[in-house]
Amino acid sequence: MRSAPMTFHARADAALANPTLKLAIGRTTGNAERKRAAAVADFPQFDAARERGKRIKDHVIAHLDHYLLEFERNAIASGATVHWAATAGEASRIVVELCRQAGAKRVTRVKSMLGEEIGLPHALDEAGIERVETDLAEHIVQLGGDTPSHIVWPAMHRTREQVSEMFKKAHRAPHTQETIEAMVDSARRELRDKFLSADVAISGANFLIADTGATCTVTNEGNAELTTTPPRVHIVTAGIEKLVPTQAHAFAMLRLLVRSATGADVTQYTTFHCGPRQPGDRDGPEEFHIVLVDNGRSRMLKDGLKEMLRCIRCGACMNHCVVYRQLGGHAYGGTYPGPMGAVLTPVFDGLERSRELAQACTLNGKCQEVCPVDIPLPTLLRGWRDRSWREGLEPGALRIGIGLHTFVAARPRLYRLGTAVAVRVMRLFRQGGWIRGMPGLGAWTAHRDFPAPAKRTFMEMLRDGEEAPR
């Protein structure tokens, strides 16, 4: 008998109780936040570039049918074969069947969140095809039997100390020095012959270029180029929203993507793939397949979520999210974590199964502030909350609690009396400016202290002309 899946609250509680996870998250997101801030400060045109990127994506979304057909036409002209997949399951089946047709025993895979979204790793494993993850972080995830916890740094939930132990157990020639360089060399030795002996390469695409039929990948390790070049067959899986009209538009988006994702001016490797090997080419695949995946994206256009289709998967929203930085990615329970995941997961998994994600947000707006294409994430999250309420998905206790708050808040005298009493009661539990334990606050104080309130309510201080404490 299968046990029921963990709820968001259970996953969040487990994450909050894990000090190693907090250390790993803090190291990575803090560094990412600082690097992004420095990159934006050094790029005075960032706001203008951001507005242009937003306009490019909105234009493509408004004319998606036109650009999809243009891309298909030009991709076929380059020698590629284009496949259409309406669902995640259909997309995985197409890829597995292409691997079987190629007689593939081993496939190498470039990091791709779309691949995770459609369940491709599991589908390949189920088909008995050896799957080799070539991105260093994805290699770590595969060794650990994990799923990605971040869309740019999939293994950020692991500390370097944990990675060292994993490599020593799994690698044929593990490192002997406890340095990052030595561990990278160990992974390189482990993966190099698998790059060269794979039958099929599978990658995603950061952008699809409509006027040429080319796909664009962006990496920092060069693993994408080494993965996609030697095998006889190259399969690209990409969401239909990845389109841009021309290569010039792709470069405009790259200026935003790299700075927002890693804080660099440009990435190490930006590669455009356009069809299979042509006469005179020294390398490249004999077959080039592109699987265009819908999986709810058309529905997003109709359901008031079209702004989310602007997303270029940079990860900035989660790097700056106060909730994500406490919980990490696995607590969200879907393919995509953080604010973007809280919007996307109800599309893929249904609102009834993921309604808690929209509630796990302070609505402080930082995610929209740093989004390179200005996605109104707080507004979209409020939309899911509203829909959950209208559809009766919120638990009865919450509905009663909100009803009680509404009753009290609509009666000023009662509200002022209640807050005055609450402030004074809470101060009885104060210890050094913080509350470390109090009835009713157990869910909060189980893992962190609660700030003790001021001596008087804000309304009392406002009435008497006092300045509120900062």
Phi, psi and omega in degrees: 000126182282138177283155179293144179297150180294143176281166177301318181298322179291318179295319180295319180296319179295321180294317181295333182273002184255098183294329179295321178297316179299321179297315182295316180296315182299319180300315189278310184291323178297317178296318180296320180296316180294318181293320179297315181301318180293320181294319180291321179297328180273003182232083186301337182273011187301316182298319178293320178295324178296316179295321178294317179300319177299316180295321179299311182294319179296323178296315180296317180298320180291336182235040187299320181299318180298311185287331175296315179293322178295317179298313180301314182300314183285328177294316178297321179297332180279353181106359180280160172249127184254132178240147180245133180231122181280330185231169177297316181298319179295320180298314179297319180297321179298314182295314180299318180295321177297322178295319179295319178299328179277357183066033187287129171257332179225133175236142173256144187230130174275145180308129181206118178290333176296322176299319177294320181301320183270003178073029185295317179304315180295320181297319178293318179297318180296328181280357179077021179262126180295127182248126179243115176277123189261339174292138184303314181293320178292329174298318177296316179300317181295317179297325182276356183066028183264182164241158180301142178252359180205149185277343176254318178245082188299335184254026184294345178282354179257136174276163180296331178294319177294319180298319179303315180294321179296316181295321181296328180278326190259332187275145179290326179231074185290166181292155177245350177244141183273062176234156179298320181299318180293323179291322177297318178299322178298315178295322180297317178297322182291325188264338192303312183290335178287327172304314190277345184249006181286147178271328183223140173250138178235127179226168169261201176208131174284327178214150172245125186264111189295318189279355177236343185076016181271158172245153184234130174242147182232119179219170178245355186249343185083001181293331180295317181293319180288332179286314190274348185272310185291321187295159180288333185233134175240124178245127177251131172247131184209143174288149184293344181278357183284359185291144165225153185296314186220172178295327177299321178292325178297318179293326176297321179287327180296326178299328179276316186300309187292315179298321182284330184276310187237354181079015178262160175288315177222156177276168182292319185226121171236116188234135176253124178254128181225090177078175179283181179301134179255160176306130181098342177289142182273341179205182181117163184284156174280330178234142181227115182243140177236122179254110180269123190248129174271290177048054175096351184292321176297322179294326178298326177299323183275337188262019176078022181242022185297331180298331181292339178287352173289338192307130179252014172059050179270335179085002182298324183299320181282329178297334183253004184275124182293334179282310179304320185288350173264328189255331190077182189278326186294334180297335182286339172076003180237183178295317184252124180265184175068195181303317180296322178292324179295333176275319187278325185301319175299333177292316185277321187254352183094143184294323183300325182275344188226019184298335182294336184295320180294333178282338182276057183209136178276350183058033180283348174084001182297326181298317178290325181300323183262353181296127184289349177236019170057047176285127181282068185302316178300322179295317180294324178292321176296327177297319177294321178298316180297317181294321179298321179292314182295328181272004176071028182272343180288141181296154183301322181298321179293318181296320178294318181297318179292323177297319179294318178297319179299317180299314182289316183295334180279357180236092189309316182296316179295321180295314180296321178296316181296315180292323179297317179294317182298317180300316183287326177291317182296327181292341177293338182259008184288137174223104180063035178089359181227155174255116183264350178187136182195139176304132180094345180248015185302320181297328180279308189282357176296331184233348180200158180282161179249132181295130179289141181288165176294172183294329182230159179288162178300319181296324178292318179292322179296318180298321184266008177074020179276152176274131180293143178295145181262000000 
